[in-house]
C-alpha cells in the first residue's frame, strides 16, 4: 500500500508571530520555519504503518516555495521514501492545494492520504476534508488512533464531547490530531541519507488546475492586547479580588 | 441574502453553539436553519423557536444519525442551490462538514470568523490568534465557520419559524459510524461555562488533577479545562483541552492553575473576561495576560482557595 503525506512549511511553533506595521501580513523574514507540527504527526504515523508492514511506500508532497524542499527533506529523513515539491511563490489557499493534491492522487494512486488537521499559520482546518470531497473518498478527521486493514481503516476521532470511531473503506483521507503519536527526530545518518532520496520538482501548471485565490486579505492587524493585571500577596487577597469582580 | 445555518445537536437537544451562528448569519440576511439527524424532530422544534430564524429545514434519515460528512455534505450542497451562504459553528462537527461542502461547491471556506464586516468581508484569527486578518471573498456562494465566543447568542425563545422536511438523504457508502465515547458530566460544557478552572502539567498526575482541580470547580460550579501538556500527559481526556487546536473559550472567569501560558494555550482563552493565574513561576507568561495573579505553590494555594470561596 502506498501512503501520500502532504506537508506544509510554516513558522516554527515556538516563534511568536509579529504583525507587519503596514498591515500586509505577518513578518516571516529571518524567522525560523519548520514542518507544520500536525504534518510531522502525519509523517510519523505513515512511517509507523510502514514499520508495521502495512504500507510499502511513503510519498511526501508539499505545495510551496523552493525552501519547502527543506521540509520535504525532513520528511525523508524521518523515513518517507520520496518527495514531490509543487513549487510556487504564490500563496495557495486550501481549496487550491486540495485540487493539486487530487491530481497527484490520480497519478500516484495511494490508498491512504494522511495529513495534518490544520496548519498553524492560517489555522484553516480545510485541506484534508476538501481533498476527500474532490476525490469522493471518506474522511477520518482529527485522528487520535488509527487501525489500518487491507481494505479499510478505523479512525478514532477527537471530538468536542470525547471520542468517536468511524470506519472508512479505502482509499480514504485521514487528518491527524495531537495525540495520534509523538513524532521522532531524524537521526544524523538518516538526514544524510535523505539527501539522496528522490525529490521531484513540479509546478502548479503541470497539474492544470485553477488555483487562483478566492480570498483577498485586505488587512492584518494585532489582536487587542491584554494588559497584565495585579499580583496578589496571598489566597485571602485573591478571594477578596474575586469577590470584587463578582466572580464569587 | 439567504443563509443556511447548520444546527449543532445530538438528535435530542440543540446545542448552544448554534446560537452564535444564528447571530452571525442574521448580519448577512435571512436565516434558515438546517437540522441533519435521525429522530431529530424535537431539535427542529427547538430551532424554530430561536429568535431570528425564519425557516427550519429538517432532514431526518438513518444515514444522518451521526452527521457523517460524507452523507451530510452532498445534501447541504444541494440545499445551497437555493441559499447564498452556509454557516456552521467552528465545532468539531462544523469543521468536519463545512470544508467538504465548500469543495463540492468549489468555494474557498472562510474559517472561524470573528466578525461580519459586510456581505463579503469578514475578520478571522490566524497564527493562533496572534494576528487578525480581514478577508474578502470573491465566491458567489459563501461557506463559513463561526467562532462561538465572538458573537452574542441568539435568544432561544421568541421565534416562530416554519419547519420543512428535506428529502434526498442517502448513505454515500464512504463511511460508517462504529462507536462513541462521550463523557457524561453534570458540569457545564466548556464552551458555555461561566467559570472555568483549568489545570496544567504542574499538577503532575491524573490523581492530583482530580484531587486539586475538581473540588474548586465543584465549589464554583465551574467547567474544567486543561492545557495541552496536561492532556498529552494523560491527566484528563482530550475534550478538556483549551487552546489553538482545542476548544476556544471565553468565560466570565478563567482560573489557570499550574499552566505556564504557551501561545497555543493563550489562543484558546485570552478573550475570557477575568483571567486568574496561580503558578509558582513568577516569570510564567500566563501572568502577562492575567488580571489577577498569585505566585504560589498550587498544592498549597488551591486547597486553601477551595476552602475560602
Interface residues (C-beta under 8 A of the other chain):
Chain A: X11 X13 X16 X17 X19 X25 X26 X38 X93 X94 X95 X98 X117 X118 X120 X121 X122 X123 X124 X125 X126 X127 X128 X129 X130 X131 X132 X133 X134 X136 X137 X138 X139 X140 X141 X142 X144 X154 X157 X158 X159 X160 X161 X162 X163 X164 X165 X166 X167 X168 X169 X172 X177 X178 X179 X213 X214 X215 X216 X217 X218 X219 X220 X221 X222 X223 X226 X228 X229 X230 X231 X232 X234 X235 X236 X237 X238 X239 X241 X242 X245 X247 X248
Chain B: X66 X68 X69 X70 X73 X91 X92 X93 X95 X96 X97 X98 X99 X100 X101 X102 X103 X104 X106 X107 X108 X109 X110 X111 X112 X121 X125 X126 X127 X128 X129 X130 X131 X132 X133 X134 X135 X136 X137 X138 X139 X173 X174 X175 X176 X177 X178 X179 X180 X181 X182 X183 X191 X195 X220 X228 X231 X232 X237 X238 X239 X244 X245 X247 X252 X253 X263 X264 X270 X274 X275 X276 X278 X282 X287 X288 X289 X290 X291 X292 X293 X294 X295 X296 X301 X304 X305 X308 X309
